[in-house]
């Protein structure tokens, strides 16, 4: 999954030359991983089980809200 996602990110960087970094996340069942790619490589969070307890569910919702409220600078546009 990470290799395929990195391929998609490479296409984004190729199409958007002013892009500094790309945020992404993967969801596989109840497991979520957050990714941040820049032109030098990427970093990946640990797997988070969003159904483990109430706290992890709330964390997932807050992260999604943060992504939805980001301005273009925080999304990686120059």
N, C-alpha and C positions, 0 to 999 in steps of 0.2 A: 504494500500500500504506500509506504513512504517513497519508494523509488518512482512509482507512478505519479504520485503527488509532486515530486521534485521535477518530473518531466513537464507537468502542467505549469509549474512555476517558471520553468525555463522558457516556455512559450510566452508567458505573461511578460517576462523581462525582455524578450525579443520584440514583442509588439509595443511595449510601453517603455521607451528609452529613458524617460525621466523618473521611472519608478526606482526607489531606493531599497525597498523591502516589501515582502508579501506575507500577510498573515494567512494561516489556514488552520483548519482543524478536521480531524477524522473521527467518525463515530462508527464503532463496530459493536452492535448490540448495546450493552450498557456501558461500554468503555469508550472514553473520549481522550484524545490526545491533541494538544495544541502545538502548532508549528510556526516558526518564524524564519523565513528565508531572506537572506540578502544576497548580493552578487558574489560574495565570497563563500557562501555555504548556508547551512541552516542549523537551527537548534530545535529540539523536540522535548516536550514536557514528559513527565512520567504518565503512565496510564491512570486515569481517574475513573473509578466505577461510580457513575452518577446515581445508581440505585442502592449504593451501600448504606447510606443513611441520609437523614434530612439535610445535614450540613453540606454534603457533596452535591445534592440536588440544588441547593441554594447557590452554591459556588458556580455551578454550570449556568444557571439562569443569570447570575450577575455578569459572568464572562460574555454571554450572548448579548446582554444589554450593553455592555461596554463596546463590543464590536459594532452594534447598531448605532451607537451615538458618536463614533469616532469621526473627526473631521479629516479631510484629505491628507493633511500633513501626518497625522497619526496612522493613516492607512498606508503610508509609504510613498505618496506622491511628493515630488520635489517642488 
